[in-house]
Amino acid sequence: MYYDHIQISKINDYIFCPRSLYFHSVYENFDKGQYKAKPQIAGIIAHKTIDTNKFSSRKNILQGTEVFSEKYGIIGKIDIYDKDKKELIERKRAIKKIYDGYLFQLYAQKLCLEEIGYKVDKMKLYSLTDNKVYPINLSKEQLKKFNNTLKAIRDFDLTVSKCADANKCNNCIYHELCRK
Ligand code: SF4
């Protein structure tokens, strides 16, 4: 049993840069307008229709529902789950590349849903700005990679972790806050 459930949204942060996880945790209770960069604000707005339950009122759709998994020690919200189609969808503002962080968010949601009895036969990423859909599968290798990432997050030590590469740092919303 885990006493420190990892937030699903933080898995993506960790993959971008382990140090950003620390800043995410420190600043998550602040007014978002104070420290979020423009692309992140846009991403939050893209999800707002889901968080405020405006996407659909159909009974077969779960949206913005909180889920957790005892087995994997993770907690968070699903984006959209269609009970009839057994389909899980994660919407992003604009998908230019399918990062592991996007995949892991979907995997985490799927594992949480399945633990509480919902079957997930299909997963997809949906890019809002260009209306593109990317089907996603979870292989054994990917599940192993996902598990290793959860372990790395639990073992992470900010004091010994190295800085990410310069390109990442230049595009990072925590650039000004992070001591390189
Ligand atoms: S500025 Fe660089 S090292 Fe610091 S959190 Fe961002 S990516 Fe990581």
Backbone and ligand atoms as CSV (ligand in chain L), in Angstrom:
chain,resi,resn,atom,element,x,y,z
A,1,MET,N,N,0.846,-1.208,0.000
A,1,MET,CA,C,0.000,0.000,0.000
A,1,MET,C,C,0.880,1.257,0.000
A,2,TYR,N,N,0.456,2.278,-0.780
A,2,TYR,CA,C,1.208,3.529,-0.825
A,2,TYR,C,C,0.499,4.588,0.014
A,3,TYR,N,N,1.293,5.365,0.764
A,3,TYR,CA,C,0.701,6.456,1.541
A,3,TYR,C,C,0.909,7.787,0.825
A,4,ASP,N,N,1.794,7.779,-0.183
A,4,ASP,CA,C,2.089,9.006,-0.914
A,4,ASP,C,C,1.652,8.830,-2.377
A,5,HIS,N,N,0.385,8.932,-2.635
A,5,HIS,CA,C,-0.103,8.749,-4.000
A,5,HIS,C,C,0.436,9.851,-4.909
A,6,ILE,N,N,0.896,9.457,-6.071
A,6,ILE,CA,C,1.445,10.418,-7.037
A,6,ILE,C,C,0.306,10.987,-7.874
A,7,GLN,N,N,0.268,12.303,-7.997
A,7,GLN,CA,C,-0.754,12.921,-8.844
A,7,GLN,C,C,-0.438,12.632,-10.314
A,8,ILE,N,N,-1.449,12.204,-11.038
A,8,ILE,CA,C,-1.251,11.846,-12.448
A,8,ILE,C,C,-0.667,13.027,-13.232
A,9,SER,N,N,-1.129,14.235,-12.939
A,9,SER,CA,C,-0.664,15.414,-13.675
A,9,SER,C,C,0.838,15.659,-13.476
A,10,LYS,N,N,1.387,15.141,-12.382
A,10,LYS,CA,C,2.802,15.387,-12.102
A,10,LYS,C,C,3.742,14.428,-12.842
A,11,ILE,N,N,3.187,13.348,-13.367
A,11,ILE,CA,C,4.036,12.392,-14.097
A,11,ILE,C,C,4.629,13.084,-15.325
A,12,ASN,N,N,3.795,13.858,-16.009
A,12,ASN,CA,C,4.229,14.598,-17.191
A,12,ASN,C,C,5.322,15.608,-16.826
A,13,ASP,N,N,5.133,16.301,-15.719
A,13,ASP,CA,C,6.134,17.272,-15.251
A,13,ASP,C,C,7.461,16.583,-14.999
A,14,TYR,N,N,7.382,15.434,-14.334
A,14,TYR,CA,C,8.608,14.723,-13.978
A,14,TYR,C,C,9.392,14.324,-15.235
A,15,ILE,N,N,8.665,13.860,-16.248
A,15,ILE,CA,C,9.356,13.425,-17.466
A,15,ILE,C,C,9.986,14.616,-18.178
A,16,PHE,N,N,9.311,15.754,-18.143
A,16,PHE,CA,C,9.897,16.965,-18.749
A,16,PHE,C,C,11.206,17.307,-18.035
A,17,CYS,N,N,11.139,17.348,-16.728
A,17,CYS,CA,C,12.342,17.572,-15.919
A,17,CYS,C,C,12.012,17.249,-14.465
A,18,PRO,N,N,12.778,16.382,-13.816
A,18,PRO,CA,C,12.501,16.030,-12.427
A,18,PRO,C,C,12.435,17.250,-11.512
A,19,ARG,N,N,13.282,18.243,-11.786
A,19,ARG,CA,C,13.284,19.428,-10.909
A,19,ARG,C,C,11.972,20.205,-10.999
A,20,SER,N,N,11.319,20.146,-12.162
A,20,SER,CA,C,10.073,20.909,-12.321
A,20,SER,C,C,8.976,20.359,-11.397
A,21,LEU,N,N,9.118,19.091,-11.028
A,21,LEU,CA,C,8.159,18.473,-10.109
A,21,LEU,C,C,8.151,19.224,-8.776
A,22,TYR,N,N,9.349,19.596,-8.360
A,22,TYR,CA,C,9.481,20.333,-7.108
A,22,TYR,C,C,8.756,21.680,-7.211
A,23,PHE,N,N,8.995,22.408,-8.294
A,23,PHE,CA,C,8.363,23.724,-8.442
A,23,PHE,C,C,6.847,23.600,-8.596
A,24,HIS,N,N,6.428,22.569,-9.314
A,24,HIS,CA,C,4.988,22.309,-9.449
A,24,HIS,C,C,4.368,22.171,-8.055
A,25,SER,N,N,5.022,21.393,-7.193
A,25,SER,CA,C,4.495,21.148,-5.850
A,25,SER,C,C,4.481,22.420,-5.019
A,26,VAL,N,N,5.554,23.212,-5.128
A,26,VAL,CA,C,5.656,24.418,-4.309
A,26,VAL,C,C,4.613,25.455,-4.722
A,27,TYR,N,N,4.388,25.586,-6.036
A,27,TYR,CA,C,3.548,26.677,-6.531
A,27,TYR,C,C,2.123,26.270,-6.880
A,28,GLU,N,N,1.764,25.020,-6.681
A,28,GLU,CA,C,0.439,24.595,-7.136
A,28,GLU,C,C,-0.699,25.282,-6.391
A,29,ASN,N,N,-0.444,25.776,-5.198
A,29,ASN,CA,C,-1.515,26.441,-4.456
A,29,ASN,C,C,-1.585,27.945,-4.707
A,30,PHE,N,N,-0.615,28.474,-5.467
A,30,PHE,CA,C,-0.634,29.897,-5.782
A,30,PHE,C,C,-1.666,30.175,-6.862
A,31,ASP,N,N,-2.000,31.447,-7.014
A,31,ASP,CA,C,-2.852,31.874,-8.117
A,31,ASP,C,C,-2.157,31.491,-9.424
A,32,LYS,N,N,-2.839,30.687,-10.256
A,32,LYS,CA,C,-2.220,30.193,-11.484
A,32,LYS,C,C,-1.739,31.330,-12.384
A,33,GLY,N,N,-2.443,32.439,-12.399
A,33,GLY,CA,C,-2.073,33.561,-13.256
A,33,GLY,C,C,-0.730,34.158,-12.900
A,34,GLN,N,N,-0.252,33.866,-11.682
A,34,GLN,CA,C,0.994,34.456,-11.229
A,34,GLN,C,C,2.218,33.789,-11.844
A,35,TYR,N,N,2.120,32.528,-12.194
A,35,TYR,CA,C,3.348,31.852,-12.601
A,35,TYR,C,C,3.231,30.944,-13.805
A,36,LYS,N,N,2.045,30.777,-14.367
A,36,LYS,CA,C,1.919,29.895,-15.533
A,36,LYS,C,C,2.300,30.634,-16.812
A,37,ALA,N,N,3.064,29.987,-17.657
A,37,ALA,CA,C,3.398,30.569,-18.947
A,37,ALA,C,C,2.201,30.425,-19.891
A,38,LYS,N,N,2.215,31.193,-20.980
A,38,LYS,CA,C,1.053,31.208,-21.881
A,38,LYS,C,C,0.625,29.836,-22.408
A,39,PRO,N,N,1.549,29.001,-22.898
A,39,PRO,CA,C,1.107,27.689,-23.410
A,39,PRO,C,C,0.382,26.871,-22.352
A,40,GLN,N,N,0.838,26.981,-21.095
A,40,GLN,CA,C,0.180,26.209,-20.039
A,40,GLN,C,C,-1.196,26.760,-19.728
A,41,ILE,N,N,-1.340,28.082,-19.766
A,41,ILE,CA,C,-2.657,28.694,-19.540
A,41,ILE,C,C,-3.625,28.177,-20.600
A,42,ALA,N,N,-3.150,28.137,-21.855
A,42,ALA,CA,C,-4.013,27.654,-22.946
A,42,ALA,C,C,-4.418,26.210,-22.705
A,43,GLY,N,N,-3.478,25.420,-22.216
A,43,GLY,CA,C,-3.788,24.016,-21.919
A,43,GLY,C,C,-4.834,23.898,-20.827
A,44,ILE,N,N,-4.735,24.760,-19.838
A,44,ILE,CA,C,-5.706,24.733,-18.736
A,44,ILE,C,C,-7.088,25.110,-19.259
A,45,ILE,N,N,-7.150,26.119,-20.127
A,45,ILE,CA,C,-8.440,26.536,-20.691
A,45,ILE,C,C,-9.031,25.395,-21.523
A,46,ALA,N,N,-8.159,24.679,-22.261
A,46,ALA,CA,C,-8.633,23.550,-23.078
A,46,ALA,C,C,-9.318,22.503,-22.216
A,47,HIS,N,N,-8.846,22.358,-20.995
A,47,HIS,CA,C,-9.427,21.355,-20.099
A,47,HIS,C,C,-10.592,21.895,-19.279
A,48,LYS,N,N,-10.807,23.192,-19.342
A,48,LYS,CA,C,-11.807,23.800,-18.467
A,48,LYS,C,C,-13.213,23.260,-18.733
A,49,THR,N,N,-13.519,23.005,-20.008
A,49,THR,CA,C,-14.857,22.495,-20.318
A,49,THR,C,C,-15.078,21.148,-19.654
A,50,ILE,N,N,-14.002,20.396,-19.490
A,50,ILE,CA,C,-14.131,19.089,-18.845
A,50,ILE,C,C,-14.254,19.267,-17.340
A,51,ASP,N,N,-13.365,20.090,-16.776
A,51,ASP,CA,C,-13.376,20.269,-15.329
A,51,ASP,C,C,-14.694,20.853,-14.836
A,52,THR,N,N,-15.327,21.660,-15.667
A,52,THR,CA,C,-16.584,22.268,-15.229
A,52,THR,C,C,-17.788,21.507,-15.790
A,53,ASN,N,N,-17.532,20.287,-16.286
A,53,ASN,CA,C,-18.602,19.414,-16.756
A,53,ASN,C,C,-19.433,20.004,-17.895
A,54,LYS,N,N,-18.784,20.783,-18.781
A,54,LYS,CA,C,-19.537,21.374,-19.884
A,54,LYS,C,C,-19.420,20.550,-21.159
A,55,PHE,N,N,-18.544,19.569,-21.140
A,55,PHE,CA,C,-18.291,18.841,-22.385
A,55,PHE,C,C,-19.492,18.009,-22.806
A,56,SER,N,N,-20.102,17.344,-21.881
A,56,SER,CA,C,-21.233,16.495,-22.216
A,56,SER,C,C,-22.048,16.188,-20.971
A,57,SER,N,N,-23.331,16.065,-21.137
A,57,SER,CA,C,-24.163,15.675,-19.990
A,57,SER,C,C,-24.679,14.255,-20.186
A,58,ARG,N,N,-24.155,13.559,-21.219
A,58,ARG,CA,C,-24.612,12.195,-21.482
A,58,ARG,C,C,-24.211,11.269,-20.343
A,59,LYS,N,N,-25.108,10.356,-20.007
A,59,LYS,CA,C,-24.864,9.487,-18.848
A,59,LYS,C,C,-23.752,8.466,-19.097
A,60,ASN,N,N,-23.502,8.164,-20.366
A,60,ASN,CA,C,-22.469,7.170,-20.657
A,60,ASN,C,C,-21.057,7.773,-20.643
A,61,ILE,N,N,-20.963,9.084,-20.389
A,61,ILE,CA,C,-19.659,9.747,-20.390
A,61,ILE,C,C,-19.234,10.120,-18.972
A,62,LEU,N,N,-18.031,9.686,-18.604
A,62,LEU,CA,C,-17.421,10.185,-17.365
A,62,LEU,C,C,-16.451,11.277,-17.772
A,63,GLN,N,N,-16.507,12.399,-17.108
A,63,GLN,CA,C,-15.603,13.494,-17.488
A,63,GLN,C,C,-15.103,14.217,-16.248
A,64,GLY,N,N,-13.780,14.399,-16.217
A,64,GLY,CA,C,-13.191,15.078,-15.066
A,64,GLY,C,C,-13.405,14.335,-13.761
A,65,THR,N,N,-13.658,13.047,-13.853
A,65,THR,CA,C,-13.931,12.249,-12.658
A,65,THR,C,C,-12.630,11.911,-11.922
A,66,GLU,N,N,-12.666,12.035,-10.609
A,66,GLU,CA,C,-11.476,11.703,-9.828
A,66,GLU,C,C,-11.329,10.189,-9.697
A,67,VAL,N,N,-10.115,9.725,-9.872
A,67,VAL,CA,C,-9.840,8.285,-9.799
A,67,VAL,C,C,-8.535,8.066,-9.033
A,68,PHE,N,N,-8.366,6.870,-8.518
A,68,PHE,CA,C,-7.080,6.545,-7.928
A,68,PHE,C,C,-6.842,5.040,-7.995
A,69,SER,N,N,-5.585,4.665,-7.822
A,69,SER,CA,C,-5.224,3.251,-7.834
A,69,SER,C,C,-4.386,2.939,-6.607
A,70,GLU,N,N,-4.854,1.973,-5.820
A,70,GLU,CA,C,-4.063,1.516,-4.673
A,70,GLU,C,C,-2.844,0.763,-5.163
A,71,LYS,N,N,-3.061,-0.045,-6.202
A,71,LYS,CA,C,-1.978,-0.897,-6.708
A,71,LYS,C,C,-0.778,-0.072,-7.186
A,72,TYR,N,N,-1.040,0.994,-7.926
A,72,TYR,CA,C,0.053,1.789,-8.498
A,72,TYR,C,C,0.373,3.033,-7.675
A,73,GLY,N,N,-0.461,3.336,-6.688
A,73,GLY,CA,C,-0.204,4.511,-5.846
A,73,GLY,C,C,-0.322,5.811,-6.605
A,74,ILE,N,N,-1.363,5.933,-7.404
A,74,ILE,CA,C,-1.553,7.154,-8.207
A,74,ILE,C,C,-2.970,7.690,-7.999
A,75,ILE,N,N,-3.111,8.999,-8.202
A,75,ILE,CA,C,-4.403,9.645,-8.011
A,75,ILE,C,C,-4.528,10.809,-8.999
A,76,GLY,N,N,-5.733,11.073,-9.452
A,76,GLY,CA,C,-5.894,12.199,-10.383
A,76,GLY,C,C,-7.278,12.214,-10.987
A,77,LYS,N,N,-7.382,12.869,-12.132
A,77,LYS,CA,C,-8.668,12.959,-12.820
A,77,LYS,C,C,-8.542,12.362,-14.212
A,78,ILE,N,N,-9.590,11.672,-14.631
A,78,ILE,CA,C,-9.610,11.249,-16.032
A,78,ILE,C,C,-10.067,12.448,-16.863
A,79,ASP,N,N,-9.832,12.365,-18.147
A,79,ASP,CA,C,-10.274,13.438,-19.023
A,79,ASP,C,C,-11.695,13.084,-19.500
A,80,ILE,N,N,-11.800,12.130,-20.403
A,80,ILE,CA,C,-13.122,11.680,-20.864
A,80,ILE,C,C,-13.108,10.159,-20.989
A,81,TYR,N,N,-14.134,9.511,-20.457
A,81,TYR,CA,C,-14.279,8.061,-20.637
A,81,TYR,C,C,-15.697,7.770,-21.112
A,82,ASP,N,N,-15.773,7.071,-22.243
A,82,ASP,CA,C,-17.067,6.680,-22.818
A,82,ASP,C,C,-17.354,5.241,-22.378
A,83,LYS,N,N,-18.342,5.080,-21.500
A,83,LYS,CA,C,-18.637,3.752,-20.947
A,83,LYS,C,C,-19.106,2.783,-22.021
A,84,ASP,N,N,-19.885,3.263,-22.989
A,84,ASP,CA,C,-20.407,2.381,-24.030
A,84,ASP,C,C,-19.294,1.874,-24.948
A,85,LYS,N,N,-18.449,2.788,-25.367
A,85,LYS,CA,C,-17.353,2.413,-26.286
A,85,LYS,C,C,-16.143,1.869,-25.537
A,86,LYS,N,N,-16.168,1.985,-24.206
A,86,LYS,CA,C,-15.016,1.597,-23.366
A,86,LYS,C,C,-13.755,2.307,-23.871
A,87,GLU,N,N,-13.935,3.597,-24.082
A,87,GLU,CA,C,-12.870,4.394,-24.707
A,87,GLU,C,C,-12.467,5.549,-23.792
A,88,LEU,N,N,-11.155,5.703,-23.658
A,88,LEU,CA,C,-10.588,6.758,-22.826
A,88,LEU,C,C,-9.909,7.790,-23.721
A,89,ILE,N,N,-10.216,9.059,-23.485
A,89,ILE,CA,C,-9.678,10.124,-24.340
A,89,ILE,C,C,-8.984,11.169,-23.475
A,90,GLU,N,N,-7.795,11.570,-23.898
A,90,GLU,CA,C,-7.090,12.674,-23.228
A,90,GLU,C,C,-6.946,13.784,-24.255
A,91,ARG,N,N,-7.513,14.942,-23.949
A,91,ARG,CA,C,-7.448,16.061,-24.883
A,91,ARG,C,C,-6.278,16.985,-24.544
A,92,LYS,N,N,-5.592,17.392,-25.595
A,92,LYS,CA,C,-4.514,18.363,-25.447
A,92,LYS,C,C,-4.807,19.532,-26.385
A,93,ARG,N,N,-4.279,20.699,-26.034
A,93,ARG,CA,C,-4.550,21.862,-26.887
A,93,ARG,C,C,-3.979,21.650,-28.289
A,94,ALA,N,N,-2.695,21.310,-28.362
A,94,ALA,CA,C,-2.063,21.078,-29.665
A,94,ALA,C,C,-0.992,20.015,-29.499
A,95,ILE,N,N,-1.142,18.906,-30.182
A,95,ILE,CA,C,-0.136,17.836,-30.087
A,95,ILE,C,C,0.804,17.941,-31.279
A,96,LYS,N,N,2.051,18.290,-30.991
A,96,LYS,CA,C,3.060,18.352,-32.065
A,96,LYS,C,C,3.888,17.083,-32.076
A,97,LYS,N,N,3.989,16.464,-30.913
A,97,LYS,CA,C,4.761,15.233,-30.773
A,97,LYS,C,C,4.125,14.446,-29.631
A,98,ILE,N,N,4.131,13.127,-29.743
A,98,ILE,CA,C,3.553,12.336,-28.645
A,98,ILE,C,C,4.650,12.017,-27.639
A,99,TYR,N,N,4.652,12.768,-26.560
A,99,TYR,CA,C,5.658,12.596,-25.517
A,99,TYR,C,C,5.260,11.447,-24.591
A,100,ASP,N,N,6.271,10.848,-23.953
A,100,ASP,CA,C,5.976,9.797,-22.965
A,100,ASP,C,C,5.028,10.312,-21.886
A,101,GLY,N,N,5.184,11.570,-21.527
A,101,GLY,CA,C,4.325,12.140,-20.484
A,101,GLY,C,C,2.847,12.062,-20.854
A,102,TYR,N,N,2.529,12.307,-22.129
A,102,TYR,CA,C,1.129,12.207,-22.581
A,102,TYR,C,C,0.647,10.759,-22.451
A,103,LEU,N,N,1.518,9.837,-22.898
A,103,LEU,CA,C,1.151,8.410,-22.850
A,103,LEU,C,C,0.932,7.968,-21.412
A,104,PHE,N,N,1.847,8.377,-20.539
A,104,PHE,CA,C,1.768,7.923,-19.155
A,104,PHE,C,C,0.526,8.460,-18.455
A,105,GLN,N,N,0.095,9.657,-18.846
A,105,GLN,CA,C,-1.147,10.194,-18.262
A,105,GLN,C,C,-2.319,9.282,-18.622
A,106,LEU,N,N,-2.353,8.876,-19.888
A,106,LEU,CA,C,-3.434,7.972,-20.318
A,106,LEU,C,C,-3.333,6.617,-19.632
A,107,TYR,N,N,-2.113,6.079,-19.558
A,107,TYR,CA,C,-1.937,4.777,-18.898
A,107,TYR,C,C,-2.429,4.854,-17.452
A,108,ALA,N,N,-2.036,5.927,-16.780
A,108,ALA,CA,C,-2.420,6.087,-15.373
A,108,ALA,C,C,-3.939,6.117,-15.236
A,109,GLN,N,N,-4.593,6.860,-16.119
A,109,GLN,CA,C,-6.060,6.946,-16.066
A,109,GLN,C,C,-6.691,5.576,-16.316
A,110,LYS,N,N,-6.151,4.861,-17.299
A,110,LYS,CA,C,-6.667,3.530,-17.639
A,110,LYS,C,C,-6.524,2.582,-16.440
A,111,LEU,N,N,-5.348,2.573,-15.821
A,111,LEU,CA,C,-5.104,1.653,-14.706
A,111,LEU,C,C,-6.009,1.968,-13.523
A,112,CYS,N,N,-6.237,3.257,-13.294
A,112,CYS,CA,C,-7.151,3.658,-12.209
A,112,CYS,C,C,-8.577,3.210,-12.525
A,113,LEU,N,N,-9.030,3.469,-13.740
A,113,LEU,CA,C,-10.403,3.098,-14.121
A,113,LEU,C,C,-10.603,1.593,-14.014
A,114,GLU,N,N,-9.610,0.824,-14.480
A,114,GLU,CA,C,-9.747,-0.628,-14.470
A,114,GLU,C,C,-9.776,-1.177,-13.040
A,115,GLU,N,N,-9.047,-0.503,-12.159
A,115,GLU,CA,C,-9.036,-0.965,-10.763
A,115,GLU,C,C,-10.410,-0.804,-10.109
A,116,ILE,N,N,-11.189,0.169,-10.592
A,116,ILE,CA,C,-12.533,0.323,-10.004
A,116,ILE,C,C,-13.612,-0.315,-10.885
A,117,GLY,N,N,-13.174,-1.127,-11.849
A,117,GLY,CA,C,-14.121,-1.963,-12.572
A,117,GLY,C,C,-14.561,-1.509,-13.951
A,118,TYR,N,N,-13.986,-0.415,-14.470
A,118,TYR,CA,C,-14.327,0.012,-15.832
A,118,TYR,C,C,-13.327,-0.590,-16.812
A,119,LYS,N,N,-13.834,-1.179,-17.881
A,119,LYS,CA,C,-12.953,-1.759,-18.890
A,119,LYS,C,C,-12.521,-0.652,-19.865
A,120,VAL,N,N,-11.259,-0.645,-20.212
A,120,VAL,CA,C,-10.780,0.340,-21.196
A,120,VAL,C,C,-10.203,-0.417,-22.385
A,121,ASP,N,N,-10.964,-0.489,-23.461
A,121,ASP,CA,C,-10.519,-1.204,-24.658
A,121,ASP,C,C,-9.707,-0.317,-25.599
A,122,LYS,N,N,-10.049,0.975,-25.584
A,122,LYS,CA,C,-9.381,1.900,-26.521
A,122,LYS,C,C,-8.939,3.154,-25.789
A,123,MET,N,N,-7.791,3.676,-26.231
A,123,MET,CA,C,-7.324,4.961,-25.698
A,123,MET,C,C,-6.940,5.837,-26.881
A,124,LYS,N,N,-7.163,7.132,-26.725
A,124,LYS,CA,C,-6.684,8.032,-27.767
A,124,LYS,C,C,-6.349,9.409,-27.221
A,125,LEU,N,N,-5.365,10.020,-27.884
A,125,LEU,CA,C,-5.023,11.409,-27.621
A,125,LEU,C,C,-5.716,12.245,-28.676
A,126,TYR,N,N,-6.259,13.379,-28.261
A,126,TYR,CA,C,-6.984,14.229,-29.202
A,126,TYR,C,C,-6.383,15.633,-29.179
A,127,SER,N,N,-5.921,16.080,-30.327
A,127,SER,CA,C,-5.326,17.409,-30.454
A,127,SER,C,C,-6.410,18.396,-30.883
A,128,LEU,N,N,-6.731,19.342,-29.996
A,128,LEU,CA,C,-7.884,20.219,-30.220
A,128,LEU,C,C,-7.699,21.190,-31.389
A,129,THR,N,N,-6.523,21.810,-31.499
A,129,THR,CA,C,-6.378,22.875,-32.498
A,129,THR,C,C,-6.415,22.365,-33.939
A,130,ASP,N,N,-5.905,21.147,-34.182
A,130,ASP,CA,C,-5.920,20.638,-35.558
A,130,ASP,C,C,-6.856,19.430,-35.719
A,131,ASN,N,N,-7.571,19.097,-34.646
A,131,ASN,CA,C,-8.584,18.050,-34.719
A,131,ASN,C,C,-8.013,16.669,-35.086
A,132,LYS,N,N,-6.796,16.410,-34.640
A,132,LYS,CA,C,-6.167,15.118,-34.960
A,132,LYS,C,C,-6.326,14.145,-33.803
A,133,VAL,N,N,-6.462,12.867,-34.172
A,133,VAL,CA,C,-6.651,11.811,-33.166
A,133,VAL,C,C,-5.505,10.807,-33.277
A,134,TYR,N,N,-4.948,10.428,-32.125
A,134,TYR,CA,C,-3.841,9.474,-32.103
A,134,TYR,C,C,-4.225,8.274,-31.240
A,135,PRO,N,N,-4.468,7.096,-31.847
A,135,PRO,CA,C,-4.776,5.892,-31.043
A,135,PRO,C,C,-3.544,5.481,-30.238
A,136,ILE,N,N,-3.772,5.051,-28.998
A,136,ILE,CA,C,-2.673,4.697,-28.092
A,136,ILE,C,C,-2.892,3.296,-27.524
A,137,ASN,N,N,-1.800,2.526,-27.441
A,137,ASN,CA,C,-1.868,1.197,-26.831
A,137,ASN,C,C,-0.914,1.128,-25.644
A,138,LEU,N,N,-1.199,0.201,-24.753
A,138,LEU,CA,C,-0.307,-0.011,-23.608
A,138,LEU,C,C,0.281,-1.415,-23.707
A,139,SER,N,N,1.565,-1.477,-24.101
A,139,SER,CA,C,2.239,-2.777,-24.208
A,139,SER,C,C,2.884,-3.124,-22.863
A,140,LYS,N,N,3.344,-4.378,-22.745
A,140,LYS,CA,C,4.029,-4.797,-21.520
A,140,LYS,C,C,5.283,-3.961,-21.277
A,141,GLU,N,N,6.002,-3.655,-22.371
A,141,GLU,CA,C,7.232,-2.861,-22.249
A,141,GLU,C,C,6.910,-1.461,-21.741
A,142,GLN,N,N,5.810,-0.908,-22.282
A,142,GLN,CA,C,5.428,0.443,-21.865
A,142,GLN,C,C,4.976,0.463,-20.413
A,143,LEU,N,N,4.307,-0.612,-19.998
A,143,LEU,CA,C,3.860,-0.690,-18.604
A,143,LEU,C,C,5.069,-0.749,-17.668
A,144,LYS,N,N,6.095,-1.478,-18.113
A,144,LYS,CA,C,7.321,-1.571,-17.317
A,144,LYS,C,C,7.971,-0.181,-17.200
A,145,LYS,N,N,8.020,0.519,-18.332
A,145,LYS,CA,C,8.597,1.874,-18.360
A,145,LYS,C,C,7.795,2.814,-17.438
A,146,PHE,N,N,6.480,2.667,-17.490
A,146,PHE,CA,C,5.593,3.477,-16.649
A,146,PHE,C,C,5.884,3.204,-15.169
A,147,ASN,N,N,5.987,1.913,-14.812
A,147,ASN,CA,C,6.282,1.538,-13.422
A,147,ASN,C,C,7.630,2.082,-12.971
A,148,ASN,N,N,8.625,2.000,-13.868
A,148,ASN,CA,C,9.955,2.515,-13.528
A,148,ASN,C,C,9.913,4.018,-13.283
A,149,THR,N,N,9.065,4.703,-14.055
A,149,THR,CA,C,8.943,6.158,-13.880
A,149,THR,C,C,8.307,6.486,-12.530
A,150,LEU,N,N,7.288,5.721,-12.141
A,150,LEU,CA,C,6.672,5.948,-10.829
A,150,LEU,C,C,7.707,5.728,-9.713
A,151,LYS,N,N,8.507,4.694,-9.878
A,151,LYS,CA,C,9.541,4.413,-8.869
A,151,LYS,C,C,10.560,5.560,-8.815
A,152,ALA,N,N,10.938,6.047,-9.992
A,152,ALA,CA,C,11.916,7.145,-10.051
A,152,ALA,C,C,11.351,8.404,-9.384
A,153,ILE,N,N,10.052,8.653,-9.563
A,153,ILE,CA,C,9.431,9.822,-8.923
A,153,ILE,C,C,9.491,9.662,-7.403
A,154,ARG,N,N,9.203,8.446,-6.935
A,154,ARG,CA,C,9.224,8.215,-5.475
A,154,ARG,C,C,10.637,8.343,-4.903
A,155,ASP,N,N,11.627,7.956,-5.714
A,155,ASP,CA,C,13.018,7.975,-5.238
A,155,ASP,C,C,13.708,9.309,-5.482
A,156,PHE,N,N,13.025,10.228,-6.162
A,156,PHE,CA,C,13.675,11.453,-6.604
A,156,PHE,C,C,14.193,12.285,-5.434
A,157,ASP,N,N,15.418,12.745,-5.588
A,157,ASP,CA,C,16.038,13.599,-4.580
A,157,ASP,C,C,16.515,14.877,-5.254
A,158,LEU,N,N,15.870,15.987,-4.959
A,158,LEU,CA,C,16.177,17.259,-5.614
A,158,LEU,C,C,17.628,17.678,-5.412
A,159,THR,N,N,18.170,17.356,-4.243
A,159,THR,CA,C,19.508,17.856,-3.923
A,159,THR,C,C,20.604,17.198,-4.756
A,160,VAL,N,N,20.354,15.997,-5.252
A,160,VAL,CA,C,21.406,15.354,-6.041
A,160,VAL,C,C,21.075,15.326,-7.532
A,161,SER,N,N,19.873,15.772,-7.890
A,161,SER,CA,C,19.486,15.698,-9.302
A,161,SER,C,C,20.123,16.820,-10.107
A,162,LYS,N,N,20.524,16.476,-11.307
A,162,LYS,CA,C,21.161,17.442,-12.182
A,162,LYS,C,C,20.104,18.250,-12.943
A,163,CYS,N,N,20.538,19.376,-13.424
A,163,CYS,CA,C,19.692,20.245,-14.241
A,163,CYS,C,C,19.395,19.585,-15.594
A,164,ALA,N,N,18.249,19.932,-16.161
A,164,ALA,CA,C,17.913,19.427,-17.499
A,164,ALA,C,C,18.753,20.154,-18.548
A,165,ASP,N,N,18.596,19.796,-19.824
A,165,ASP,CA,C,19.419,20.445,-20.836
A,165,ASP,C,C,18.976,21.896,-21.056
A,166,ALA,N,N,19.895,22.680,-21.640
A,166,ALA,CA,C,19.686,24.127,-21.770
A,166,ALA,C,C,18.432,24.474,-22.563
A,167,ASN,N,N,18.140,23.720,-23.612
A,167,ASN,CA,C,16.955,24.006,-24.419
A,167,ASN,C,C,15.686,23.894,-23.593
A,168,LYS,N,N,15.632,22.842,-22.782
A,168,LYS,CA,C,14.461,22.666,-21.924
A,168,LYS,C,C,14.345,23.831,-20.954
A,169,CYS,N,N,15.474,24.180,-20.359
A,169,CYS,CA,C,15.458,25.255,-19.358
A,169,CYS,C,C,14.960,26.560,-19.974
A,170,ASN,N,N,15.377,26.852,-21.206
A,170,ASN,CA,C,14.962,28.104,-21.850
A,170,ASN,C,C,13.466,28.154,-22.086
A,171,ASN,N,N,12.844,26.995,-22.254
A,171,ASN,CA,C,11.399,26.949,-22.509
A,171,ASN,C,C,10.580,26.593,-21.271
A,172,CYS,N,N,11.241,26.551,-20.145
A,172,CYS,CA,C,10.574,26.076,-18.934
A,172,CYS,C,C,9.891,27.226,-18.193
A,173,ILE,N,N,8.688,26.993,-17.719
A,173,ILE,CA,C,7.952,28.041,-17.004
A,173,ILE,C,C,8.589,28.367,-15.654
A,174,TYR,N,N,9.441,27.468,-15.154
A,174,TYR,CA,C,10.082,27.706,-13.866
A,174,TYR,C,C,11.493,28.268,-14.026
A,175,HIS,N,N,11.819,28.666,-15.247
A,175,HIS,CA,C,13.159,29.126,-15.588
A,175,HIS,C,C,13.699,30.156,-14.577
A,176,GLU,N,N,12.848,31.132,-14.261
A,176,GLU,CA,C,13.294,32.219,-13.381
A,176,GLU,C,C,13.455,31.774,-11.936
A,177,LEU,N,N,12.769,30.706,-11.579
A,177,LEU,CA,C,12.770,30.279,-10.183
A,177,LEU,C,C,13.837,29.252,-9.866
A,178,CYS,N,N,14.297,28.592,-10.905
A,178,CYS,CA,C,15.150,27.423,-10.711
A,178,CYS,C,C,16.616,27.798,-10.641
A,179,ARG,N,N,17.263,27.394,-9.578
A,179,ARG,CA,C,18.701,27.604,-9.486
A,179,ARG,C,C,19.378,26.522,-10.299
A,180,LYS,N,N,20.066,26.927,-11.353
A,180,LYS,CA,C,20.692,25.936,-12.207
A,180,LYS,C,C,21.917,25.354,-11.528
L,1,SF4,S1,S,14.646,25.509,-15.450
L,1,SF4,FE1,FE,15.557,23.631,-16.273
L,1,SF4,S2,S,16.302,22.459,-14.488
L,1,SF4,FE2,FE,14.839,24.030,-13.765
L,1,SF4,S3,S,12.869,23.001,-13.669
L,1,SF4,FE3,FE,13.004,23.994,-15.665
L,1,SF4,S4,S,13.832,22.460,-17.079
L,1,SF4,FE4,FE,14.212,21.763,-14.994
